[in-house]
Amino acid sequence: MNCDPSLPELSPEELERYARQIGPGVMSLEGQQRLKQSTVLVTRVGGMGGPAALSLVLAGVGRVIIAHGGELISPDLNRQVLGSEAGLGELRAPRFAESLRSMNRFVTVEAIDHEPNDEEAEELAKRVDLIVSCPPTFAERLRLDRAARAAGIPLVDAAQWGMTGTLIVVGPGHNCLRCAYPEEPPFEEFFPVVGAISAATGSLAALEAIKILSGTGRPAWGKMLVYDGFQGFTRWVHLQPCAACRAAAGSLQSRASHK
């Protein structure tokens, strides 16, 4: 069945697979087609990126590229849902990709067994429609943000600590990561985290990606969601443009006024 001839056709099996998410209050048939033609990069795919990648695969995003270095260790298993006891000591990316492929035969999953450097991030950004950023280090998060801005694609940034999760949705004309973090915060390598907050934050990141890609609902452009699970409250923060975003907006207005 095909709603828009310019979009990939959905087979009867795919229509059956996605029947519960096509209809009033969820996605249109065209939205599901748009998911099928989309490619998303998720890096990394641990506590937050794993649930995010899983949700994208289950929703029917056509191609999901995951990037994650290193081997699976026991302390990962309180939150890294794509891992298992059987995979301890093995490289995470290939193992996680295998798990994702087993969940949906209609989706292509590509695995990269390391975190992309600057050049790789830029090249990957050119291949995808959206980036879900879930690294623990701020340097990696900024790298993905720069790559997304250079490619002109949206970025959904997810972060966690303890029982708190944050989610930021940015893209062309909708702020950048520096708008939320003017200064680089300190990094704690073995920070405390509860798996449930990882899964919740990653799943919400996937939901924003699905909304953007399918043209469904109202994405949280230029906002940061903060969920404090310890205290039990949420709040939305509207991001104020940083100097670079203000300059970019001014440049666009100037060009528009001279047309």
N, C-alpha and C positions, 0 to 999 in steps of 0.2 A: 504494500500500500504506500502511496506517495502523495503527500499534501502539496509540497512545493517541488516541481520538477528539477530545480537547480540544486536541491539537497539530496543526499543519499537515500535510497529507498529502504524502507523497513520491511523485512521479510515477515511472513505470518508468524514464524517462531519468535521473532523479536517483539512483535506486537503483543503476543501472548506473554512474553517475559516481562514487558514493561507496562502491562495493562493497568496495574494499580497506581501508576504515577502519571497516567495520561487521562486528562479529563478536567472538569470544573474544580477550581481550587488548587490544582497542581500544575501539570504541564500540558501544553497543547501538543498535538501530533507534530507540528512543525518544530516545537521546542525539542522534542525527542530526536527528531532528525538532526537538529543543530548539534545536539550532544554527540550523535554518532559521527559527525564530520569533524569534531573537535579533538585537539591534542593538548594535553596538560602535562606540565613538569611538576613533580612533587619531590622536594628535597628538604630535609631528609625524610625517611619513612619509618621513624621510630614511634615514640609514644603518641605524637600528634599526627605526623605524616602518614603513619600506618593506617589509622582509622580514616584519615582524609582520602588516601589512595583507595582504600577498600570501598568507601562510599561512592567515589567516582566510578570505579569499576562496576559496582552493582547498579548504578544509575544508568550506565550505558555510554559513558564517554568513549569515543572510538579508539583512541590511543592514549595510554598513560605511561609516561616515562618516569621511572623512579631512580633516585641517586642516593646511595648510602655506602659509606666505606666501613671497613673493619668487620670483625667477627662478633657473633652473638655471644653475650656473656650472661650469667645467671641474674645479675642485678637488673638487666634489661627487661626481664620477663614479668615485672610487676606492671608493665604498661605497653610493651611492644607487641601488639596483638597479632602481627603477622609472623611472629616467631613461635617457637615451641621448644620443649625440653629436648626433642630429637635433633634440633638444629644447633645446639650449643657447640661453640668452637668453629662453626662454619661461617663463611662469608654471608653477610646479611642480605645484600642486594639480590643475588641469584635465588636465595631461599625465599625471600619475601615475594619476588616476582612469581615464583612457582605457586605460592599460596594464592596470589591474586588471580593468576590465570585459571586456577581451579574453580574460581567463583563465577566466571562469566566467559563462555566460549566466544561471545560476539565482540570481545574487546581485545585489542593488542596491547601487551605489556612489554615494555623495553626496560632493561636493567643496566644501570651504570654503577660499577662497584667502588666508586670513590666520590668525594664531593667535588663538584666542578670548580676549576680555578676561574680567574677573570675571563680569559679567552674562551674557555669552554662554556661558561655561563652565557656569554654573549651569543655564541653560536647556537646554543640550545634555545635561547629566547627567540631566535629567528625561526625556529622550527615549530614552536608551540603557539597556542592561542591564549594561554594564561599560565601563570606560575603560582603554585601553592608553596609558600616558603615556611619551612618548619625547622631550620637548624638551631642548635643551642647557642652558637656564637654570633655576636652582633656583626662581626666582620663578614661572615657568610650571608647574613640577612641583608646587609648593605650591598654586597656584591650582586645578589639576586635582584634587589631593588633597582640598582643601576642598569643591569642587563634588561630588565623589563621596561624601564623608561626608554632606553636606547632603541628597543624594538617596538615601542608604542603599544604594549600589551598590558592588561591588568595584572596586579599582584595581590594575593591574599596572604597576609603575614600572620602566623600563629606563634604564640609564645606561652610559656608556663613556668611556674615556680611554686612548689609546695601544693597548696590547694587553690591557687589563683591562675586563671588563664586570661590571655588577652588576644584580641582578634582585630586586625586592621585591614581595610579594603581600600586600595589605592589604584590609580591608573591614569592614563592621559587626561589631563584637566581635572584630576581629582586627588591632589596632594601626592606626597611621596613619604617614604619611611622617616626621613629626616624631620618632617613636620611633627611627627610624634616623639622623636628622640633627637633633639638638637645636639646632645652630647652622648657619647657612647657609654652605656651603663657598664658596670663591672661584670665580669664573667666568672662564674663558679663552676668548675668542671663537673664535679659530682654533686649537683644541686639536689635538694630534696624534691620529690614529686610523687603525687598519688595518681595511679593509673586512670582513675575515673575522670579526673580533670583533664588529663591528656586526651582521652577519648572524646570527651565533650567538646573541647576546643577544636580538635581535628575535624570532628563531624560538622561543627558549625562552619569551619573554613571550607569544607567541601560543599556545604549548602550554598554559601555565597558564590563559589565557583560555578555551581550548577545553575544558579539564578542568572548569573552574568552570561554564561555560554548559551543557555536556552532562551534567554530573553523573557524570563519569568519573574514576576514580583518586582520588588524594589531593592536592589543591592545597597549595601551600607557604604556607599562611596564616601570617602573622606571622613570616616568615623572610626573610632576605636571602642570596641566592647571590652569592658573589664568585668570579669566574674570572680568574685571573692567567695569561694566555696567554704572557707573557714568561717566567715561571718554570715554567709548566706545572703549576699546582695549582688545586684548587677547595676552597672551604670554605663551610659554612652557618653563618649567624649568627642565633640566636634573638633576636628583638627584645624588649627590655624596655619595658613600657608607659610612655609619657611622662605628665606630670602630667594632661593633658587626657583621655587614655585611661583613666587610673586613676580620675579623677573621674566619667567616663561609666560605667565599670564599677560604681563605688560607687552611682551613682544608680539603675542597673538593679537591683542587688541590693536596694536599699532599697525600690523599688517592688514588687519580687517578694515581699519579706517582709511587706508590708502587704496583700497580696491575700487 
